[in-house]
Amino acid sequence: MRCGILAAVATALWAPAAAAAPLELYGKLPTIETLALSPDGENIALIATDGETRSIIVNHLADRKVVLVAAVGNAKLRALQWAGNDHVIITNTVTAIPRDVMAKRAEWAMAFDLDLRKRKLRPLLKDAEHSLNTVQDVPEVRMIDGKPVLFLQGIHFVEGDGVLSLFQVEMDKATSKLIETGVRETRDWLVDANGHAVAQARYSDKVGAWSLLLKPKTGGWREIQRLAAPTERPNLRGLGRDGQSVLVEVDMSNGSGWKELAPDSGTWTDLPSDLGGQEPIHDPDTGALIGQYSLVGNEDRYVFFDPKDAKAWAAVVKAYPGDRVQLSSWSRDRQKIVVRVDSKTAGPAYSLVDLKARSADWLGDEYQGLAAADVSPVETVSYKAADGLQLTGYLTLPKGRDPKNLPLVVFPHGGPAARDNPGFDWWAQAMASRGYAVLQVNYRGSDGFGWKFLSAGFGQWGRKMQTDLSDGVRHLAAKGTIDPKRVCIVGGSYGGYAALAGAALDRGVYRCAASFGGISDLRKMIVYSRGMHGLAAQRYWTRFMGADDLKDPVLAQYSPLAHVADVDIPVLLIHGRDDTVVPLEQSQLMADALQKAGKPVELVVQKGADHWLSRGDTRLAMLQAVTTFLEKNNPPK
């Protein structure tokens, strides 16, 4: 364990671990979920967990004293940020059905201000008239006249119609101010360094058209750009490099690209980009773009436009040779930097690098209690699919076992337009700790490998996206690494669909299948998603599933629910009652059909569980149920 300067806090919150890692140490929430350094670099705020209980802790770095501890119970905290040096802004979500707003259960975000001087936690937007007290995105901070001002996007009602609008909160005051009112098509706002709303994005779901409006210093809003976007609409990603232009991410036929839009002329300027999914890095005070992050293949790439920033980051990475180093937070002068360091042998932990002092101190392990002996090795795998497409992924091997004739768990990621990442994965590590090799494949249709690879997945649900997984099984079997007669498949969300498809469509490969929050009926899933997110969601899913419309027979052809008669292996279904992404109905229908057909199936409905396993008790219960199921149907020894 890498003990560090937060050890005193950890001692107060977390009990010591047992000598050998039990399943609970993998299945619990991360001990440290996120960290944020104050602008002056003197304090650090973190979200810490103790079992199911979350706490917000503020620690003074110089004397290592605790400034404040605020217990927030089992609240689902999503983001932590500073607004000046005296305010910590917390964003959390709840699963609810707002009265008189919508009839369906959804995930709603709210923002709170933790005032360190007054030692009080107050909700934001609670006082906004004719508005919801929810936010649609993480708040933005701007320093205006030396004081922090918060800008929040929320729902304001105009003649009974809720529209996305822009609110302003001065941190030393307790009132919210509505500064811009949107229209029904408004989807995003952007403010400049002075707190002026300068850009508004609108989207017409019906016709699939996106437009960008700019507001000059004098005059009203005017449309600058209009693009056809039937599936993925462009996204505002903040201000550009000069702090004046507007940064837009546009999905194009050859992949997503970043463009800077000059506010005066309305002309585009392309920014260079990697194949990986990019994230902008902005100056915390001015909002200007100062760098970008990409994960390309297995490499984390940080590009900084200022040579000083680039030099500082190179020095940080050099301090942890062989480890995966990611930027978490830094001070305003960028001399103190918090990084997440994922060690191949010891797992992930957080460290504080002080460039002026030329020192580095461990802040704490992400999963306290997991020793190096409890972290299984992860190696990169590469193979060709049956049609010749090159695929990559990760293989976690059970520690201390000869990598020959091992039992295997195929563990496909969700999305499907997402990807598996190199390094520590708590779910994969947990299964490996029980004696299984775990294969995670970035199958065609995964994001982060360029548009050609992503679009290769269009129309491939249950088809080549599925055989990409079983081709990986055959690759490992040919090498002698795994026993092809001892393979199961486990996944969540789209990965849950892949698990069910492995049982119903790609038969003869797996001994058992476990699905968390998975999809069994493609048509019903599209109808549900359209009801939640509009026609663009329907166009998105039909493209990926390979259907022309909701009447296309291909939806039934590749729905596991329509093929329960072909299932000849045990199936475990786990679903959260609060899942607002994939409704519980998807697992209930599959369980009922399998039971009616006399097939071995178990359904576990988790009260209070959402789609992201946000709660510690349900996350651990899921892991325990999956492990028990695997050990029963595919013993590791």
N, C-alpha and C positions, 0 to 999 in steps of 0.2 A: 504494500500500500504506500502511495506517495503522499504522506502527511504534509500539510502545508500551513499557511498562515490563517486558515479558517478552522484549524483543528479545535480551538476552544468552542466555536459555534457547533461544530460537529459533535463534540462530546456532549453538549447539552441536548442535542436533538436525537442522536442516533446511537443505538445500542451496539456493542461490539459484535462482530460476526463470529459464527461458529468456525471450527477448524477446517471443515470441508464444506464447500459451497452447496447448500441445499437449493432446491428449485426456486425457493422464494427469493433468493438473491438475484436471480436472472429475471424473474417475473414481476418484481416490485417496480414501482416508478423509479426513475433515476433519482439518486440522492440529490444531485444538483441538476435542475432542469434547464436553467438559463442564468446568465450573468450579465450585468451591465455596469460599466465603470462610469462614475460621475464625470462631468466635463472637466473639472479641475484635477481629476485623478486622485482625489483624497479618499473617496469612499467607493465601496463596491456594493451593489444590490444583487441579490440572488433569490431565486425560487428554489426552496429546499423541501424535501419530503421526508416524512417519517411514517412509513406505512401508507395509510390513506390520507393523512393530514399534510396539507401544504402550508408552508410559512414563507413570508417575505422577510428576509434578513438584510439589514444594512450594516456593514462593517467598516470601521475606520482603519485604513491600511497602515498608517504610521505607527500607531500603538496597539493595533490588532484588537481594539475594543469594539464590542457590539453597540451600535448606535440605536438600533431598534429591531424588535422582532414582532411581526404581526402575523398571528395565526389566522388562516383563512379557511380552515376545515378542508372539505373535499371540493372546493371551487376549482373549476377547470381553467387554470391560468394559461393564457396563450402568448402573451408578450409582456416585456418589461423594458421600460426606457426612462431616461432622465429628462426632465424639463428644467433646465438650470441645475444648480447644485443642491436645491432644497426640496425638490419635488420628484417623486418617483411615480410614473404613470403605469398603471396595470390594466391590461385588457384580458377579460375573461369571457367565456361563453356559457350559455345555459340552453338546455333543450326545452322548448316551451311552445304553447299555442297562444300568441297574444290575442287578447279579447278584442273582437270587432275589427281585427286586422286581416287575419287569414284563418282558414279552417284547418290547416294542416300543421302538424308539429314540425318545427324547424329549429336550427341552431342560431341563436341570437347572441351578438357580442355587445358587451358593455365596457365602459372605461371608468377608471377610478383614479383619483389623485391622492397619493400618500404624502401629506405635508409633514416633513421631518421636523420643522420648527414647532408646529402646533401638535405634532404627534397624532394626527387625525387622518382618517380615511374617508373621503367624500366621493359620492357618485357624481359623474359628469353628465350633463344634459338633462338632469332630473328636473331642472327649472325651465327648460325650453318649452314655451307655449305651443300648443297644437303640434306637438312633435313626440316621437318615441324617445325613450331614454336609452336607445341602442345606437351603436356605431357600425358602419359598414366596412371600415378598414382600420388599421392601426393608426392612431392619431399622429399628426406631424407637428414638430416643434420648430419654431422660428425664434431667433433672438432679435427683438425689436427694441431699439433704444436701450440696449443692455439688459433687457428683461425677457424672460421666456414667455412666449405666447403659444397656446395650443390651438390647433385647427383640427376639427373633427367633421367627418361626413356622417350625416344621420338622416332620418326620415322626418320630413315636415309635411303636414297635411294642408293642401290647398283645395278648398271646396270638397273635402272628403277624399281626395286623391293623395296618397302618400308619394312624395317625390324626393329623390336624393338631393339634399341641400348641404350647405357649408356653414359650420358654426365656428365661433371664435371664443376662447376662454383665456382671459388673462389670469395667470397663476395666483396672483395675490388678491384676486377678487373671487367672489363666490357665484358670479352670474355668467350665464351663457348668452351669446349674442349671435343671432342669425344674420349672416353677412351676404349670403347668396342663396336664392331659391331656384331649384332646378325645375325641369319639366318631366313629363312621364318617361321620356327617353334618356334622361341624364344617367350616366353610369359612373362618372369619375370627375374629380376636381383636382386642380393643382394651384398652389400658392407660391409666390416668389419669396425672395429673402426678406422683403418688407411686409409680408403678410397680405399682399394683394392677390386676389383670385385672377389668374392669368390664362388658365386653360380649363375647358369643360369638354368632356367626351360624351357623345350621345350615341345610342344604338337603337335601331328599329328592328325588333325581333321578327316582325311580320315579313319584311322585305329583305332582311339580312344586310342592312347598310349601316356603316359606322361613319360618324362625322366628328371633326374636331373644330371647336370654336375657340377663338382667342379674344381676349378683351384688352384693347390698348389702354394707355393711361387716360385717354379721353375718349368718350363714346361708349357704345354698348357692345354686346357680343356679336361677333361676325364669324360665319363659317369659313374656314380656311382650306380644309381638306375633307373629302368624302370618298369612302372606299367601299366596294362590295365586300362583305364579310359574312357569308352565309353560315359558316360553322364557327371558327374562332375569330373573335373580334380583336382588333388591336388594343394594346394596353398602354396607358400612360405610366411611365416608369420614373417620373420626376423631372427635375431640371437637367439641362445639358451641361456641358463642360464650362461654358461661360457664365452659368448661373442665370441666364436670360432665356436661352432657347428651351424648347420642350422636347423631352426625350420620349420617343414612342417605340414600342415593340410591335412590329408588324409581321404577321404570319404570311409567308409567301410560298409559292409552289416549290421553291428551292430551299425552304426552311425559314425560320424566324430571323428577322434582322432588326437591328437598332437603327433608328433614324433621329436626327436632331432637326427640329423645325424652327427656323428663324422667325421670331414673332413679327418682325417688320416686313419681310418679303414673303413669308409663307413657303419658302423653298426647303426641300429636304436635303440633308447631308447624311450619307451613309457612314456608320461607324463600323470599324472592323470587328469581326466576331469569330469565335471558335465554334466548333460543332456542339459543344456542351451547352446545357441550359445555363444561361447567363443571369447573374444578379448584379445590379448596379451598386456602387458604393458612393454614397453622397457625404458631403461635408455636413456635420450635424447642425451647424449654425446657419449656413447660407443655403443649404440644399443643393449646391452645385455638384455635378458629377466629378468625382476625383479618381475613380477607378472602376474595375469590373472583376467579377469572379466567374469562373467556369470550371466545371468538372469535365475534362476531356479524356475519355477512356478511363484510366485509373489515376489520372493526374489532376490535382487541384491547381488551377492556374489563377494567379492574381496579377492583374495589370494595373499599375498606378501611373497617372499622367505626370505627376510631379516626381522628378528624380530623387528628391529627398525621401518621399514616401516609399518609392521603389527600393531604395537602398536600405531603409529601415526594415522593410518587410523581408528582404533577402537575409538580413542579419538575424531576424527572428527564426526563419526557417532553418538556417544553418545551425542554430543552437539545438535542434532536435533531429539529428541525422537518422534517416530511415523511418521516421514517424510521419503520420499524416497530420499536418498542421493547418488549422482553419481559424480565421479571424472571428472573434466573438464580439469584442468591444475595444474601444480605445479612448484615451483622454482627448480633450480639444486640441492640445498641442501635439498629439500623436507620439508622445514620448513614453507613455505607459500603455501597454497593449495586453489585453487578455486573449489568450488563444486556447483552443481545444486541441489537445495533443492525443492522437489515437495511436497508441503503441501496439505493435504487432504481438508483443509478448505480455503486456500488462493491461491492455484495454485503454479506454478513454479517460482523460483527466483534464483539469483546467489549470493553466499557469499564468502568472502575471510577469510580464517582461518589462523591466524599467531600463530604457535605453540610456538615460542620463547616468544612472547608477551602475550601468553595465551589469545588471543582476537579473535573475529569474527565480521566482518562488512558486512552488506548487500551491494552488488554492484548494484542491481537493479532487478526489476521484468522482467521476460521474456516477459510478455504482460503487458506493462504499461497501467494503466487505469482500469484494471479489479480488482474490489474490492472483498473481501471475499464473499459479498452478491451475486456476479455474478458467483461464482464457485459452480456448482451442485455436490452433493455427488456421489461418485462412489463406488459400492460394488462388491465383487466377487460373481459370480454365478457358481454353479456346478450342473450338471444333467447328466443323461444317455441318449444316443441316442437310437433309436428304437432297434438297435441290441445289446444294452448293453454296448457300449463303453463309458467310462467316459469322459465327456467334461467339460471344464471350460471356463470362459469368464468374462466379466465385464458389469455391468448394471449401466448406469448413469441415475439418477432420477431427474426430474425437481424439483428445489428447491421450498419449500413452499407448495407443493401439497401432498395430502394424497396418498401414493403409492398403490392405488386401482383403477382398471378399467381404467388405463391410456392408452392413445394412444401410440403406439410403433413404433419405427424405428429400423429395423434390419440393422446393419451396418458392413458387412463382410470386413475383411482386404484384401489387395492385396497380390500378391505373385505368387501362393498360399503358397509357402514355406517361409513364414514369420510368424509374430505373432503380436497380439495386446498386449500392455504392460499396466501394472497398472499405474494409475495416470491420469494426465491432458491430454486430447485429444481435441484440439481446435475445430475440426469438430463435435465431439460428444457433447462437451459442448455447442456449438452454437445451435444445434438442441434441446438439453435439455432446454436451456434458452427460447425456444419458446413453452415449455409445453409438450414435448415428452419424454417418457422413451426411452433410446437408448441401444440396446443390441449388444455387440461385442463378437463374439464367436471365440475361437481358435478351429476351426473345424479340423477334421482329415486331415492330410497333412500339418498342420502348423509346423513350425520349432520351436526349443527350448524345445521340450518335449521328445526327444529321437528318435532314428531311427525307432523303432516299430510304434510310433504314426505318424511319417512323412510318412513312407512307406504305412501306412494304407490308405493314400489318393491316392496312385497310381491307376489309372484307375477309379477314382471316381468323375471326373468332371461331374456335372449335376446329379449325383447319390447320394451316401451317403454324400459326401461333401456338397451337397445342402440340403438334409434332416436333416443334423446336425443343420442347421440354423432353419428350421421350427420346428424341435423337441424342440429347445429353446423357440420358440413362444408358443408351447403347454405346456411346463413346466411353463412358467410365467402365462399363462392363467389359468392353474390348481391351481396355488397359489392365483389367484385373483388379481395379480399385474397389469395385462394389460387386455384390452378389445380385444378379438381375432377378433372382427369385425372391429377394427381400427388399422391395421398394414400395414406399407409400408416398402419397402426395398431400401436401398441406398448404393452404393459402387463405388469404383474406381479401375481401372485395373482389376485384377481377381475379385475383389469385384463388379466391373461393370458387368462382365460376370454373377456373381451370381445374381445380380439384374435382368438382362435380363432373366436368367434361372428361376428365381422366377416368372416372368410374363409368360414365355412360357412353362416351363417344370414342375414346382412344383405349379400347379395352385390351386386356392381356399384358399390361405393363405394370400395374400397381396391385398391391395386396390390400390396400385400404386407402380411404380418402377422407380428409377432414377439411371442412369449409367454415370460415368465420365471416359472417356478413356477406356471403356469396350470392350470386345470381343464378337462378334456375330457369326462369322464363324470360326470354329476351324481349318479347313484345310487351309484356306487362312492365318490364323495367323501363322501356322507352316511354311508355304512356305515363308512368310515374314521374320520370325525369322531366318530361315536357310540362307536366302540371306544376312542377316546382320551379323550373328554370326557363320555360318557354320553348318556342319552335326551334330556336338554334340548338337546343339540347337534342331534340329529335333528329335534326339534320346531322349533328355530330355522331350520334350513336348509330344511326342507320349506315353512315359511311363506314364506320369501323366494323360493324357487324355484317356488312355486305348486302344490305337490303335496300330495295328501291323505295319502299314505303311500309306502312304498318301491316299491309295485307300480303306482303311478300312471304311465300311459304318457307323461305330460307330461315326465318326467325324461329319457326318450330323445328326445322331440320337440325338446327344447332343449339337448341335449348335442351339441357339435361332433363328437364321435367318431362319432355315428350319421349324420353328413351329410358324410363325407369325399368321397363321390362328387360332391358339389356344389362342392367347393373348386376354384377355377380360378386361384389366385394362389400365389406362393411363400410358404412358411411356415417360420419359424425357431422352434425350440423350445430353450429353455435351462432347465436344472433342476439344482438342487443335490442332491448325493447325501445331504446331511445335513438336507434339508428335512423337518421334522416337522409342518408345517402342511398342506401339500399334498404328498402322497407322489410320489416320482419316477415311479411307475407311471402317473400321469396323463399325463405327456409321452411316456413310452415307448409306451403304447397308441396315442396319437395318431400318433406317428412311424411305428410299424409299419403302422397302417391306411393312412396316406397313401402310404407306400412301396409297399404291396401294390396300391394303386389307381393307381400310376404317377404320383403327384402330386409336384411339386417341394417337398422338405422337407429340413431339416437339423436334427439333434438334437445339442446340446452338453450333455454331462453334466459338471458341475463337482464334482470331488472336494473335500470340505471346505466346500462352500458351503451355507449355511442359507437360510431363507426371507427373511431380512432383509438379505442382502448385507453381513454383518457383517465379512467379511475383505477387506482391501484388494486382494489379488491376484485373487480371484474377482470382486470388484465391477468392477475395471478390465477384466478379461477379458470379462465380460458386456457392458460398454459398448462395447468394441472390436468384439465380434462383432455387436452390434446395428447399430453405425455402418457397418461393412463391408457388412452385409446391406442396409441402407437405400440406401447409395451405389450398390450394384450394381443394385438393383431399382427405385429411384426417385431417379435422380441429381439432386442439388440444383441443377444448372445445366443 
